[in-house]
Amino acid sequence: MSTVLIVAHAERAEALAASKLLAAWLEAEGHAASMGGAEAAAIDRADLACDHAGRAVPDLAVSVGGDGTMLRAVDLVAAGGVPVLGVNVGHLGYLTEFEPTQMIETVAAALRGSLRISERMMVSARVRRRADSDERERHADARSDARGTRTWTGLNEVVLEKRDLGHTVRLEVWLDGDVFATYAADGLITSTPTGSTAYSLSAGGAIVAPTHSSLQLTPVAPHMLFDRSLLLAPDTEIGIRVVSERPALVAVDGRSAAMLTTGDELVVTRAPYDARFVTAGGDSFHRVLKHKFGLKDR
């Protein structure tokens, strides 16, 4: 018997219907299914509701929705090494490989161990406050180590961005302890290869194959001559210090994390663990990329 966590888009009827079908199939096959409370209530299966913080580590997570749902599933289970299978409901996504019509057969194959697992690097962020700074609220998703230092992990990116409209922020960047440059910009994005097709792409960053290992530092609307995206080694430590009087906001995979003021620092590194995706293999990323941009054969 296997335990499967279903993470569904609670506001899409098709996703909820597929989740209900999957839960029933899992139980009929002798497996255990669980869901978040809101999703379980939405399909009238309150008995499937679980507390993610206190539950046992599942054998597989199935994301039923779009890329946002996939990011949520990864955030829930990546630290435990749990593979995530993405079922695409809605718009074409980069992360969700399988269609609803394939759901049962692909979940069955994944539970048998017949499908490949693709490792995707993740990114980690922590904040260092200036010495005279008061502690500010952190996002509830932040995790603490033994020393109380808060960290956030993401699959796509960490963003440090201006708070105030109509203004830029000045951000001093150092790489592996050496000062690199001071950016005057709307913000800076540190993305993984998986995240290269998210916010970084819209800011002019390169598209990187998702199984590659690297960090990409991309300025958002820079007010300076140097406006290039940097492709860095995956073990690079990227430090960003706020040097302007205007505050900046940290977001990880679109989730608000912290506010930084003058002298505060954001440190971004590779996460200590990778995300694990269930995949059928082949060139699915290239196909999605081609379709997304309307590229022709000739």
NORUR-V612994 format. One record per residue. N is the residue number from 1. SS is DSSP state (H for helix, E for strand, C for the rest). PSI is psi in whole degrees, 0 to 359 (* if undefined). NEAR is the number of other C-alpha atoms within 10 Angstrom. Layout:
N:SS:PSI:NEAR  N:SS:PSI:NEAR
This chain:
1:C:137:11  2:C:157:14  3:E:128:19  4:E:127:24  5:E:125:26  6:E:122:26  7:E:111:27  8:E:154:30  9:C:107:22  10:C:350:20  11:C:8:11  12:C:119:14  13:H:321:13  14:H:322:17  15:H:320:24  16:H:320:22  17:H:317:14  18:H:322:21  19:H:319:28  20:H:318:19  21:H:316:14  22:H:317:20  23:H:316:21  24:H:319:14  25:H:317:15  26:H:315:19  27:H:321:13  28:H:332:10  29:C:2:12  30:C:12:11  31:C:167:15  32:E:136:17  33:E:146:23  34:E:157:24  35:E:166:25  36:C:159:18  37:H:317:16  38:H:316:15  39:H:319:24  40:H:319:23  41:H:324:15  42:H:335:15  43:C:17:17  44:C:39:11  45:C:62:16  46:H:337:16  47:H:344:12  48:H:351:19  49:E:139:16  50:C:157:17  51:C:110:11  52:C:326:15  53:C:330:8  54:C:359:7  55:C:163:9  56:C:153:10  57:C:125:18  58:C:167:19  59:C:335:18  60:E:144:22  61:E:136:29  62:E:119:25  63:E:124:28  64:E:99:33  65:E:223:28  66:C:201:23  67:H:326:22  68:H:319:16  69:H:322:23  70:H:318:29  71:H:321:18  72:H:319:17  73:H:316:24  74:H:318:29  75:H:327:17  76:H:325:18  77:H:350:21  78:H:320:21  79:H:335:16  80:H:3:14  81:C:19:16  82:C:128:22  83:E:147:24  84:E:131:30  85:E:124:28  86:E:122:30  87:E:121:30  88:E:116:25  89:C:111:25  90:C:224:14  91:C:160:9  92:C:128:14  93:C:164:20  94:C:336:22  95:C:333:23  96:C:108:24  97:C:329:19  98:E:150:20  99:E:158:14  100:H:327:17  101:H:341:11  102:H:357:10  103:H:306:21  104:H:313:15  105:H:325:10  106:H:323:22  107:H:318:24  108:H:317:15  109:H:321:15  110:H:319:21  111:H:334:17  112:H:347:10  113:C:21:11  114:C:350:13  115:C:155:17  116:E:156:14  117:E:125:18  118:E:129:18  119:E:130:17  120:E:124:19  121:C:149:25  122:C:170:28  123:E:146:26  124:E:144:20  125:E:144:26  126:E:156:22  127:E:135:23  128:E:120:16  129:C:147:18  130:C:158:15  131:C:323:8  132:C:14:7  133:C:140:13  134:C:150:8  135:C:138:8  136:C:166:10  137:C:139:9  138:C:164:17  139:C:148:17  140:C:339:9  141:C:353:16  142:C:148:15  143:E:148:14  144:E:143:12  145:C:187:8  146:C:336:6  147:C:0:6  148:C:2:8  149:C:130:12  150:E:138:17  151:E:153:20  152:E:146:25  153:E:149:27  154:E:157:28  155:C:324:26  156:C:299:26  157:E:162:30  158:E:129:31  159:E:132:30  160:E:114:29  161:E:154:23  162:E:150:23  163:C:324:18  164:C:128:13  165:C:146:7  166:C:3:7  167:C:156:11  168:C:172:23  169:E:152:25  170:E:124:24  171:E:117:26  172:E:129:19  173:E:135:22  174:E:149:17  175:E:119:16  176:C:41:13  177:C:350:11  178:E:130:11  179:E:130:13  180:E:303:13  181:E:163:13  182:E:122:16  183:E:136:25  184:E:109:21  185:E:175:20  186:C:340:23  187:E:183:23  188:E:140:27  189:E:127:27  190:E:113:28  191:E:156:32  192:C:171:32  193:C:320:27  194:H:321:23  195:H:358:28  196:H:338:26  197:H:12:20  198:C:234:19  199:H:321:21  200:H:321:27  201:H:317:15  202:H:339:11  203:C:6:17  204:C:10:16  205:C:163:23  206:C:156:18  207:C:124:16  208:C:136:19  209:C:133:16  210:C:339:20  211:C:0:14  212:C:160:14  213:C:111:19  214:C:166:22  215:E:140:30  216:E:124:24  217:E:116:22  218:E:124:26  219:E:148:27  220:E:116:26  221:C:60:15  222:C:141:20  223:C:64:15  224:C:164:10  225:C:322:7  226:C:107:10  227:C:21:15  228:C:151:13  229:C:141:19  230:E:130:14  231:E:114:18  232:E:159:15  233:C:148:12  234:C:337:19  235:C:12:13  236:C:137:15  237:C:120:18  238:E:120:23  239:E:137:24  240:E:119:25  241:E:135:24  242:E:119:23  243:C:359:19  244:C:170:16  245:C:349:11  246:C:141:16  247:C:162:20  248:E:153:26  249:E:139:17  250:E:132:26  251:E:141:21  252:E:116:24  253:C:39:23  254:C:356:15  255:E:129:14  256:E:134:15  257:E:309:24  258:E:163:19  259:E:135:20  260:E:142:25  261:C:183:18  262:C:127:18  263:C:343:19  264:C:153:19  265:E:144:21  266:E:128:21  267:E:124:19  268:E:131:26  269:E:174:21  270:E:140:24  271:C:155:20  272:C:354:11  273:C:160:17  274:C:158:20  275:E:151:23  276:E:119:21  277:E:135:24  278:E:130:27  279:E:152:20  280:C:356:17  281:C:197:12  282:C:203:8  283:C:41:8  284:H:322:15  285:H:318:17  286:H:322:12  287:H:315:12  288:H:317:16  289:H:315:15  290:H:316:13  291:H:319:12  292:H:322:12  293:C:4:8  294:C:36:9  295:C:141:10  296:C:160:7  297:C:327:5  298:C:*:3
